[in-house]
Amino acid sequence: MSGKPIPNTEDPDALDAEILSEKDFIHLFSQIFQFKNKPLLSGSEFDDCAALRLDSFCKDLPLQSLTFSTDTVRESSDFPAGMTFWQKGWMAAAVNLSDLAAMGSDPVAFLASFGLPKTISLNDAGALAQGIQDCVSFFGAEVIGGDTESNDELTITGTVIGISENKNLILRKNVKFGDLLCVTGLTGSAGVALSILLGKIRAENVSDAFLKNLTEPFPRIFEGKMLAKSGAVNSMIDTSDGLASSVYELSALSGVFFEIDEQSLPFDEEALEIIFLHLKNKCEQNKHDQNENENDKIGLNGNDAAFAAEARAILAHEALYTGGDYELLFTIPPDKLLIVEKLFETFNSSTVADTADRFNGLSSAGKSGRFPCKFTVIGKTIAEKENVVLRHTESGQVRQPLLKMGYDSFKKYI
């Protein structure tokens, strides 16, 4: 969509009454970011700072902590081609909220700083802001301010503020030897969706809902708060950079190491089917091109069982090393397992209807979100001083070092 550019101050002739100014965008964003739930003494549209009354959401200040997180997303590294501006806004908010979810914190306020290219239109900027507003308000917080600048590349920096009871704060360093390693939801789907958008996996008739595993990440705020209040969880982190990266973060701070059982990783059946068909079609194409050597290299001989096994191996790699799932990885003592199982059973029975109502108020044509949310035990702590992955092969179980890699904006393993 074309639109009026942000003024180029280096070109005086470009400055006229029809060209958009920073204040045009500030006014637009202020109309979208409406304060509804939290008493605000002043918003940043009117003063240099936004001011929130702490006593409006902290019942007992000495027993509670404010939590903060900030994250930046930009066009070249975080927004695959085809994402809508609404989705870009949603993602900018979601990646910040996911950090709060990992501490079991309740979000209360959000600030967004925009670096906008000169070619962006008011309509696109409005969709961007609406995506942020929808995500933030969905989880009960308010957008209270930010900043707007001209930039060569679309860049959004978000800062989220949350509140937690001191006794419920969950820290990464608190892993205990003997803990079970658990993850919410499904793993690897965002990585597969990214491979589809990048053309690495050829797929037809992929559902819009599946691609939203990547383009509309769903921070596990509700699950994080539930786990924090349960008293059953020792440590927690999100999986935004991949399971392996998150495991190494836990080990670095706790000094405790893990074994991940690759066979236990929870997968989306649609993801497995997408990879299976990709491999099968690739094999058929190689045969058609009389390139049988290529099939031999990748160990595919036209057998469906071989395709299925290779699909699971590829999806496991995506889960471990690609990132983008934004699930919660947490550790619990074995004697707390039944408690957590009952928590999720109760949570899912009471949350689905409420979440459906929340989605009805969103602007997105497709509504993201993955409910009901299950959790899976995928590993355990071990006495060794390295993280390992347990693989299941035709010749039996094989323990291999868990690679220390994942998504990194400086070193992209995608």
N, C-alpha and C positions, 0 to 999 in steps of 0.2 A: 504493500500500500504506500503510495507516495504521500509526502507531507511537507510542510514548511520546515526549512532547516533552522537549527539553532544559529544565532548570528555569528558571523565570522568577523571578529573585531579587527583583523588584519586587512579587511577589505571594506573601507568606509562606504563605498557605493552599495554594498550589500545590506546596509542598515536602513531599513525603511519601516513604515508602520505595520506592514503586513508580515514581517519576519518575527518569529517567536523569540521570546526572551526567557531567561531563567525564571522570572516571576510568573510567566505564563504556565510553566510546568509546575511550579510550587503551588499556584492556585488550583491547577487541575488535581494534583495529588492530594491537596488538602480537602477537596470535595469528596475524594474516594476514601481517604483515611478518616473515617468518622469515629469519634470516641463514644462508646456505648456503655461499657461495663465498669471501667475503673475510674473513680473520681480523679480528674485531671485539673490541677490548679492553673496550669497554663500550657498551651501547645506551642510547638516551635514555629508555627506559622505566625504567631503573634509576638513572641519573645525570642531572645537568643537561645534559651534552653526550654525544654519541656520539664514540667514539674509534676510529680505524682505524690499523693499523700501515702506514706508507708502504712499508716494505720488503716487505710481502706482495704488492704488485703493481707496485712500481718496482724493476727489477733494477739500474739504474744511475742513482741520483737526480740527479747533476749534469748528466746528458744528457737529462733529461726535465722536462716542465712539467705542473703541475696545471691543468686547465681548469675553469671554472665558468660556469654560466648559471642564471638564474632567470626564471620566467614565471608569470603569474597568469591563470587562466580563471575565468569566473563565469557564472551561469545566464542573465542577461539578454543578454549579448553573445557568448557562445561556445557555448552548448548549445541548438541548435534543438529545438523541441517534438518529442517522440517518442524522444529519445535515452534509452537505459537508463542506470541508475546505473553499471553496469560500463563502458559506453562513455564516460561522463563521466570516470571515473577513468583509463581508458586514454588519453584525449585529454590530460588534465592532465599525464601523464607524457610522452607522445609529443612535445608541443610543446617541452618542455625538451630532450629527447634530440635532437630535430632540430637544435638549435643546436650541439650537440657534433658531430653528423654533418658539419655544414658546415665544421668545422675538422679533420675526420679523426681526432677524438679517441675514445678508448675509455672508455665510461662505467663507473664503479666504484661510485658511491654516490649515493643520492637522498634528499632530505628533503621531506616534504609537510606543509604547514600548511593546516588545514581551518577554514573558516568555515561552520558548519552551522546551517541553519534549525531552529527549535524543533520543527517538525513531522516531522523526519526520523526514520525508524525504525531500529532496529539492523540489520535485514535490508538496508535500502537503504544504510545507511552501510557495512555489510560488503561489499556489491556494489561500492560506490565504491572502497573500499580494495583489493578484489580486482582491479579493473581496473588500478589503479596497480601493484600487485604483479606482475600478469601481464606488463604492458608492460616494467617495469623489469627483471624477471628474464629475460624473453625475450632482452634484449640484454646479459645477463651482469652486471648490476649488482645492488646491494642497496638496499632501503629501510632507512635507519639511524636515522630519527628524524623529528621535526617538531613540530607544535603543533595544538591543537584549541580552538576558540572558538565561542561562539554568535554567529550573524550573521543579519541579515534575509534575505540572499540567499546561496545556495550559492556559495561561493568557495573555490578551491584555489590555493595558491601552491606551486609546486615549485621546488626547487633541485637541480641535478645537478652532480656532480663527476666529472671525467674525467682521463685521463692521456694524454699524447702525448710522443713523442720530439721533442726540440726541432727536429731537422732535418726533421721531417715536418709541422710545424704549417703549415696553409694559411691565409693572411690575405687579406682582401678587397682590401687596398690593392695587392697584387702583380700586378694586371693589367698585361700588357705589350702595347704597340702591335703589331698583327699577330696577336694571339691570336684563336682561334675561340671562339665562345660556344656552350656545350653544356648540355643539360638531361637529367636522368634521367627515366625513366618517361613518363607521359602528362600532358597539361596541360588544365586547364579542367574536369575531371570533378567536382571538389569544388564548383565554382561552380554547375554545372548541378544537382547534387544539392541544394544549398542553395536554388536557385530553385524546385525541385520541392517541398521541404518548406515554403517560404514561400508556395506557391501562385502563383508568378509564371509557372511553366511547368506546364501541365496534362499529366499523363502517366499512362498506365495500364500495369499489369503491369511496373513497373520492378523490376529484380532487387534483392534485398537486398544483394548484393555491390556493386552500383553505388552505392547510397546510402552504403555504408561508405567510399567514397572521401572522404566528408566526416566521417562520425561516428566512424570508426576510422582516423585518419591513421597512416601507417606511416613512421616516421623512417628515413632511409637510412643507418643506422649502419654496416652492413656495407660498403656501397658507398663511403661516405666514408672509412673506414679503408683500403680497397683503393686508392682514388685518392690518398690522402695518401702511402702507401708507394711508389707508383709513380714518384714524382719527375717525373711528366709534367704535373701541374696547377699553374698559377700562382696562381689565386685561386678562391674558392668561397663560396657563400652558399645558404641554403635559400630556397624560394619561398613561404613561409607567408603572406606578404602580397601575393602576386601577382608575376608575372614583371617587370612594369614597375617596381614598387617595388624589387625586388631589383637590377635593372639600374642604377637610379639610385643605390642604395647603393654598388655597385661603382664607378660613375663618380665619386661624391663623394669617395671615398677614394683613388682611383688617378689621377684627372684624365684618364682615358681614356673615350671614348664609343663607342656601339655602334649597329649597324644590325641589327634583327631582321627576318628574312624570315618574314612571317606564314604563307606557304604551307608553311614547313618545320615549323611547330609540330606536335608529335605528339598526335593526338587518339584517344580511345576511340571505336570505331565505334558502341557503344551510346549514347554521348552525342550523336553526330551524329544517330542514328536518333530519339532522344527529341525533340530540337529539331525535326527534320524533320516528325515527326508532329504536334507541337504547332502548328507553323506551318500545316500542311495543314488540320488540324481548325479552326484559327482562321479560316482563309480560307473554309472551307465554312460555318462558322457565320455569318460576315459576309454571305455570299451568301444564306443562309437568312433572315437578319434584314433583307435588302435594304439592307445597309450597304456597298455596293460602294466608296464613297468611302474607307472605312477601309482596304480592300485596296490602293487606289491610293496612299494615304499611305505604306504600308509597302512598296510596290513588289512586291506579290505578285499574280500574275494567274492562279493556278491551274496554273502550269507546274511540273512536278517539278524541272526544272533550276534554276528560280528558288528553290524551297524549299531545295534542296541548297546552293546558293550562300549563301543567307541563313543557313542553319544553321551553315555554316563560319564566317561572319562573326561570328555571335553567340557561338560557342564560342571563337573567337579573343579576343573581348572578355573572356569569362570567364577565359580563361587569363592574359591580360595584366593584368587589373585587379581580379579578385575575391579571389584567394588561396585558401588552404586545401589546396593540393595537397601541400605539404611534400616537394617534390622538391629535388634539388640542381642549382643553376645554377653552372657552372664554366667556366674558360677554360684553353685549352691552346694551345701553339704548333702550327702546321700540321704540322710534322715529327714531332709526337708522336701524331698521330691514329691511325695504325696500331697503335701500342703500346696505346692506350686501347681500341681495338676488340678486340684480342686479350685484354686484361684482362677485359673484360665477357663475352667468349665463354667464357673459362675459369671465371670467377666463376659464371656461370649454370649451367654444366654440373656444378659442384661444390656449389652452394648449394641448389638446388631440393629435393633429397631431405632435406637437413639441416633446412631450413626447415619442410617438411611435418611432420617429427618434432616440431619445437618447437611447432607449432600444435596438435598433438594434446594438449598439456598445458594448453591455455588453457581458461578457463571459458566464453568466449563461444560461443553456439550456432552462430555463423557464421564465426569465424576470419578476421581481416583479413589484409592483406598482398598485395603485387602482385609476383609473380615469374613468369617470369624478368624481370629488369629490363634494359631497353635504354637507350641514350642516343642523343640526336639533336643534330646540329649545327644550331642555329637562327639563327646570326648571326655577326658578326665585328666587330672594332674598326674605327673609321673616324677620319679626320683631322678631321672637323667637331667643333665644340664643343657639339653637342647629340645626344641619343639620338633615333633615328628608327626607324620601322617601314615595311617595304617591303610594300605591298599590291598584289595582283594583281586587276585589274578587267577588264571586257570591253574597255575602251579601252586597256589596257596596264598597265604597272607604275606605281605612284604611291608616292612617298616622302613620308611624313607625320611630323610630330613625334610621338614617343612621349609619351603623356600622363603627367604626373607624379602618379600616383594609384594607390591600392591599398587593401587593408584597413587601417583604422586604428581602434582602439577609441574614439578621440575624434571621428573623422570617418568614418562607416561608408559605404563605397561598395558597399553590397550591397542 
